[in-house]
Amino acid sequence: MGKEKQPSGVGKIGGFFQGLGADIADIGTTFVEGDWMTKVSFLIMGFGPLLRKQFARGIAFLLAEIAFIYYMATFGVTYIKDFGTLGTHGRGFNPDGTVSYGDNSFLILLYSLLTIIIVIAFIFVWRMNVRQNRDGQRALAQGKKLPTVKQDLMSLLDEHFDKTLLALPTLGIFLFIVLPIIFMICVAFTNYDSKHQAPAQLFTWVGLDNFKNLFSFGTAGFGNTFVTVLGWTLVWAFFATFLNYFLGMIVAMLINKKGIKFKKLWRTILVMTIAVPQFVSLLYIGKMFAQDGLVNGYLMKWGLIQSAIPFWQDATLAKVLIIILNCWVGIPYIMLICTGLLMNIPADLYESAKIDGANPVQMFMKITLPYMLFVTGPFLLTQFTGNLNNFNIIFLLSGGKPQSMALNGGAGHTDLLVTWLYKLTINDTDYKMAAVIGIMVFVVTAVISLVVYNILPSVKDEEGFQ
């Protein structure tokens, strides 16, 4: 039998709206066919369950509605009414000379988004309330008994324990991950920067102006800088991933080779290189290759060079050096992973290949490499996407330098998108363009991940290597 055809993106969108339409139709049917308790529950949540003696459910729905109304009346409406403008008057002075703090665009945007999320959550709770009334009414009509308060509470520790367990983590994810991401996306459509920084100054919506600026190749535009930094980011991620991967695999094969003595010693030495925190080792190595560092000092002392090599002042030298030094950090990780995988390759395969006259290179290309790529394909993808956002190596070694007047936004020749984003935020306080760069980092990472993941052999054919 052939594989089932996966639904396309358009099909999924169509299915979503089809399901939404069916849900709305079910709400209408519930109201039309519902008894008076069910109909009142559309307005007063929990009314039906309370009269049907499902007190736990009724009180929970009623408290949720009271809390929502209280929040909107005392807090939510105050901010969401200004969501379209993000404030109309900033800090100033009253006629009596006192300071008038006015609106705060940052808080208006933040709390407006929080209010929108709460409204959406309330709609889901309201829909659950309607469904509970429908199910309760039908159960009674069929002569069934409704769950008691004790049964409802016990279900939270039994068949619904997963919901109980995940309630707080889900709330934390929305507050500390989803909300900041949505806030960052919204900032990309504002003029939030050092000249429009709350609470002293207001910022407002500017539409797609920031994205136009990112792809503008004029003198003041960010187009040239974005293309330059993106190109280096992709080159860096490629070499940082695959150079470490193949060199780490070779090191693992050399250590595992029969006849090699002191295998544990060599592995221990390599592991010790990653035991030292990168914050210490990379900063130290970066200073070693400075113009007045140990490397240049000894090379001149030994007469090998006449003047200091500009390792961090020359863009090409800096990029090559960063890739090489990253091998020192990355190879031990790959070596450890490959060591375990190499031991799982059946020795019979190599014995059969030797009998057939295969040389070591042929055995590597036909046996070792296909197996390693099949097993470690998802890991390679993870490493590549991780290197796209590898802040530590770049920031601690070169800080993104050398700088260039040809690059805008404080970017340097060795900056990745993520380090450039950091500079825009910390050094230039250009939050709007930093948010745009953050969105582009997500787009680049997501596109590469989705494309590569879908063509990985270990994903397309999970039983292909047997």
C-alpha positions in Angstrom: 0.0 0.0 0.0 1.2 3.5 -0.8 1.8 6.1 1.8 -1.1 8.3 2.7 -1.0 11.7 1.1 -0.3 14.4 3.6 -2.6 17.4 3.6 -1.2 20.5 2.0 -1.0 23.9 3.7 -4.0 25.1 1.8 -5.9 22.0 2.8 -5.0 22.5 6.5 -6.2 26.1 6.3 -9.4 25.0 4.7 -9.9 22.3 7.3 -9.4 24.9 10.0 -12.1 27.2 8.7 -14.4 24.2 8.1 -14.0 23.2 11.7 -14.5 26.7 12.9 -17.7 26.9 10.9 -18.9 23.6 12.3 -18.2 24.9 15.8 -20.1 28.1 15.3 -23.0 26.0 13.9 -22.9 23.8 17.0 -23.1 26.9 19.3 -26.2 28.0 17.4 -27.8 24.6 17.6 -27.1 24.4 21.3 -28.8 27.7 21.9 -31.9 26.9 19.8 -32.3 23.4 21.2 -31.2 24.2 24.8 -33.5 24.6 27.8 -33.8 27.8 29.7 -30.8 27.0 32.0 -28.6 26.4 29.0 -29.7 29.6 27.3 -29.1 31.7 30.5 -25.6 30.1 30.7 -24.7 31.8 27.4 -24.8 35.1 29.4 -24.1 33.9 33.0 -21.5 31.3 32.8 -21.9 28.3 35.1 -25.7 29.0 35.6 -26.7 25.6 34.1 -24.2 23.5 36.0 -25.1 25.2 39.3 -28.8 24.4 38.9 -28.0 20.9 37.8 -26.0 20.5 41.0 -22.6 20.4 39.3 -21.3 22.9 41.8 -17.6 22.6 41.1 -18.0 23.3 37.4 -20.6 26.0 37.9 -18.5 27.9 40.5 -15.4 27.6 38.3 -17.1 29.0 35.2 -18.8 31.8 37.2 -15.6 32.8 38.9 -13.9 32.9 35.5 -16.5 35.3 34.2 -16.4 37.5 37.3 -12.6 37.6 37.1 -12.7 38.5 33.4 -15.2 41.3 33.8 -13.3 42.7 36.8 -10.0 42.6 34.9 -11.5 44.3 31.8 -13.3 46.9 33.8 -10.4 47.9 36.1 -7.3 47.2 33.9 -7.8 45.8 30.5 -10.0 48.5 28.9 -7.6 51.2 30.2 -4.8 49.9 27.9 -6.6 48.3 25.0 -8.5 51.4 24.1 -5.2 53.0 23.2 -3.9 50.0 21.3 -4.5 51.7 17.9 -2.4 54.7 18.7 -0.1 53.5 21.5 -0.7 56.7 23.4 -1.6 60.3 22.4 0.3 62.5 24.9 3.7 61.9 26.4 5.5 63.4 29.4 5.1 67.1 30.1 4.3 69.6 32.7 1.0 70.6 34.3 0.0 74.2 34.7 1.0 74.1 38.3 4.5 73.0 37.4 4.2 69.3 38.4 5.3 66.6 36.0 2.6 65.0 33.8 3.8 61.5 32.9 1.2 61.0 30.3 0.9 57.7 28.3 3.5 55.0 28.2 3.6 53.3 24.8 5.6 50.4 26.1 3.0 49.5 28.8 0.1 50.2 26.4 1.5 47.7 23.9 2.5 45.1 26.5 -0.8 45.1 28.5 -2.9 45.4 25.3 -1.4 42.2 24.0 -1.9 40.6 27.4 -5.5 41.7 27.4 -6.1 40.3 23.8 -4.6 36.9 24.9 -6.9 37.0 28.0 -9.9 37.7 25.8 -9.1 34.8 23.5 -8.6 32.6 26.5 -12.0 33.7 27.9 -13.7 32.9 24.6 -12.3 29.3 24.8 -13.6 29.1 28.4 -17.0 30.4 27.3 -17.1 27.8 24.6 -16.3 25.1 27.1 -19.1 26.4 29.3 -21.6 26.1 26.4 -20.4 22.6 25.6 -20.7 21.5 29.2 -24.3 22.8 29.3 -25.1 20.9 26.1 -23.6 17.7 27.4 -25.3 18.0 30.8 -28.7 18.7 29.2 -28.4 15.7 26.9 -27.2 13.4 29.6 -30.2 14.2 31.8 -32.6 13.8 28.8 -31.1 10.3 28.3 -31.7 9.4 32.0 -28.0 9.5 32.9 -26.5 10.8 36.1 -24.2 13.8 36.0 -20.8 13.6 37.7 -20.9 14.8 41.4 -18.6 17.4 42.8 -16.4 14.7 44.3 -16.2 12.9 40.9 -15.3 16.1 39.1 -12.5 16.8 41.6 -11.2 13.2 41.5 -11.1 13.3 37.7 -8.5 16.1 37.9 -6.2 13.6 39.6 -7.2 10.7 37.3 -8.3 10.8 33.7 -7.7 14.6 33.5 -4.5 14.6 35.5 -2.5 15.6 32.3 -4.5 18.9 32.2 -4.0 19.5 35.9 -0.2 18.8 35.6 0.2 21.0 32.5 -1.9 24.0 33.6 0.9 25.9 35.3 3.6 25.2 32.7 1.1 26.2 29.9 0.4 29.5 31.7 4.1 30.1 32.1 4.8 29.4 28.4 2.1 32.0 27.4 3.4 34.6 29.9 7.1 34.2 29.4 7.5 32.9 25.9 4.4 33.5 23.7 3.7 37.0 25.0 7.3 38.3 24.5 7.4 36.8 21.0 4.2 38.5 20.0 5.5 41.7 21.7 8.7 41.6 19.6 6.7 41.0 16.4 4.6 44.0 17.2 7.6 46.2 17.9 8.8 45.5 14.4 5.8 47.5 13.1 6.5 50.6 15.3 9.2 53.3 15.4 10.4 52.2 18.9 14.1 53.4 19.1 16.2 55.8 21.1 14.3 58.8 19.9 10.9 57.3 20.7 11.6 55.6 24.1 8.9 55.3 26.8 8.1 56.8 29.1 9.8 60.0 28.1 8.6 59.8 24.4 5.8 57.9 22.7 6.2 55.5 19.8 3.5 54.5 17.4 2.7 52.2 14.5 4.5 52.7 11.2 3.3 49.7 9.3 5.9 48.0 7.0 8.4 51.0 7.0 11.0 49.0 9.0 10.8 46.0 6.6 11.2 48.4 3.7 14.2 49.9 5.4 15.7 46.4 5.9 15.6 45.7 2.2 16.5 49.2 1.1 19.9 49.4 -0.6 20.4 53.1 -0.3 22.9 54.9 1.8 20.7 55.0 4.9 19.1 51.6 4.3 20.0 48.3 5.9 19.8 46.2 2.7 23.6 46.0 2.0 24.3 45.3 5.7 21.6 42.6 5.9 22.8 40.8 2.8 26.4 40.9 4.0 25.6 39.7 7.5 23.2 37.0 6.3 25.7 35.7 3.8 28.4 35.3 6.5 25.9 33.8 8.8 25.1 31.0 6.3 28.8 30.5 5.5 29.7 30.3 9.1 26.9 27.9 10.0 27.9 25.6 7.1 31.6 25.4 8.0 31.0 25.4 11.7 28.6 22.4 11.3 30.2 20.2 8.7 33.9 20.9 9.4 33.4 20.0 13.0 31.3 17.0 12.0 33.7 15.4 9.7 36.8 16.2 11.7 35.1 14.9 14.9 34.2 11.7 13.0 37.8 11.3 11.8 39.2 11.8 15.3 36.7 9.2 16.7 37.7 6.7 14.0 41.4 7.3 14.7 41.0 6.7 18.5 38.8 3.7 18.0 41.2 2.1 15.5 42.6 -1.2 16.5 46.2 -0.9 17.8 45.8 2.6 19.2 47.1 2.7 22.8 45.8 5.0 25.6 42.4 5.4 24.1 40.9 6.6 27.4 43.7 9.2 27.8 43.1 10.7 24.3 39.3 10.9 25.0 39.9 12.4 28.4 42.2 15.1 26.9 39.6 16.0 24.3 36.8 16.1 26.8 38.8 18.4 29.1 38.8 21.1 26.3 35.0 21.3 26.6 34.9 21.1 30.4 36.3 24.6 30.7 33.5 27.2 30.3 33.5 28.9 27.0 33.3 32.3 28.7 36.8 31.7 30.0 38.4 29.8 27.2 37.1 31.8 24.2 37.9 35.2 25.9 41.4 33.9 26.6 41.9 32.7 23.0 40.6 35.9 21.6 43.3 37.8 23.6 46.0 35.4 22.4 45.4 36.4 18.8 45.3 40.2 19.4 47.9 42.4 17.9 49.8 42.5 21.2 48.8 39.0 22.1 50.9 35.9 22.7 50.7 34.5 19.2 52.0 37.7 17.5 54.5 38.2 20.3 56.2 34.8 19.9 56.0 34.8 16.1 57.9 38.1 16.0 60.3 36.9 18.8 61.2 33.8 16.7 61.7 36.0 13.6 58.9 34.4 11.6 57.1 37.7 11.0 58.3 41.3 11.0 55.0 42.9 12.1 52.0 41.8 14.0 49.4 39.9 12.0 46.0 41.7 12.1 44.0 38.7 13.0 40.9 40.7 14.3 41.5 43.8 12.1 41.3 42.0 8.7 37.8 40.7 7.9 39.0 37.6 5.9 41.6 36.6 8.5 39.0 37.1 11.4 36.4 34.9 9.6 38.9 32.1 8.9 40.3 32.2 12.4 36.9 32.0 14.0 36.0 28.9 11.9 39.3 27.2 12.9 39.0 28.1 16.6 35.5 26.8 16.6 36.9 23.4 15.6 38.8 23.3 18.9 35.5 23.8 20.7 33.2 21.6 18.6 35.3 18.6 17.7 35.2 17.0 21.1 31.4 17.0 21.2 31.2 15.3 17.8 33.9 12.8 18.8 31.9 11.7 21.8 28.8 11.2 19.7 30.5 9.4 16.9 32.4 7.1 19.2 29.2 5.5 20.4 27.7 5.3 17.0 30.8 3.8 15.4 30.7 0.9 17.9 27.2 0.1 16.7 28.2 -0.6 13.1 28.3 -4.4 12.6 31.9 -5.6 12.2 30.6 -8.1 9.7 30.1 -5.3 7.2 33.7 -4.4 7.3 34.9 -8.0 7.1 32.7 -8.6 4.1 34.0 -5.5 2.4 37.6 -6.5 3.0 36.9 -9.9 1.4 35.5 -8.1 -1.6 38.7 -6.1 -1.9 37.5 -2.7 -0.6 40.1 -0.3 0.6 39.7 1.9 3.8 38.5 4.9 1.8 35.8 2.8 0.0 34.7 1.3 3.3 34.4 4.7 4.8 32.4 6.1 1.8 30.1 3.0 1.4 29.6 1.9 5.1 30.7 4.3 7.7 29.6 7.6 6.2 26.1 6.5 5.0 25.3 5.0 8.4 26.6 8.1 10.3 24.7 10.5 8.1 21.5 8.4 8.4 21.6 8.3 12.2 22.9 11.8 12.8 20.9 13.6 10.2 18.5 15.3 12.6 21.4 16.1 14.9 23.2 17.8 12.0 20.2 19.9 11.3 20.0 20.9 15.0 23.7 21.8 14.9 23.2 23.9 11.8 20.3 25.9 13.1 22.1 26.2 16.5 25.2 27.7 14.7 22.9 30.2 12.9 22.3 31.6 16.3 25.7 30.8 17.9 26.1 34.0 19.9 29.0 32.8 22.2 31.7 32.0 19.7 31.4 35.3 17.7 30.8 37.6 20.7 33.5 36.2 22.9 36.2 35.9 20.2 35.8 38.9 18.0 32.8 40.9 19.3 31.7 41.1 15.6 34.8 43.1 14.6 36.3 44.4 12.5 33.9 47.3 12.2 33.2 48.9 8.8 31.7 52.3 7.8 30.0 50.4 4.9 27.8 48.5 7.3 24.9 50.2 9.1 23.5 49.5 12.5 26.8 49.0 14.2 27.4 45.7 12.4 30.9 44.3 12.0 32.3 41.9 9.3 32.1 38.9 11.6 28.7 39.6 13.1 26.0 37.0 12.7 22.4 38.1 12.5 22.0 37.3 16.2 25.0 39.4 17.4 23.9 42.2 15.1 20.5 42.1 16.7 22.2 42.3 20.1 24.2 45.4 19.1 21.1 47.1 17.7 19.3 46.5 21.0 22.1 47.2 23.5 24.4 49.7 21.7 22.0 51.6 19.5 18.7 51.0 21.3 17.1 50.6 17.9 14.5 48.2 19.1 12.3 48.4 15.9 15.1 47.2 13.6 16.3 44.6 16.2 12.8 43.2 16.2 12.8 43.1 12.4 16.1 41.2 12.4 14.7 38.9 15.1 11.8 38.0 12.7 14.2 37.5 9.8 16.3 35.1 12.0 13.2 33.1 12.7 12.2 33.1 9.0 15.7 31.9 7.8 16.0 29.3 10.5 12.5 28.0 10.0 12.8 27.8 6.2 16.1 26.0 6.3 14.9 23.6 9.1 11.7 22.7 7.3 13.3 22.2 3.9 16.2 20.1 5.2 14.1 18.1 7.7 11.7 16.9 5.0 14.6 15.6 2.8 16.5 13.8 5.5 16.8 10.1 4.8 16.2 9.2 8.4 12.9 11.1 8.2 11.7 10.0 4.8 12.6 6.4 5.4 12.9 5.5 9.1 13.7 1.8 8.3 15.9 2.5 5.3 19.2 1.5 7.0 19.0 -2.0 8.2 
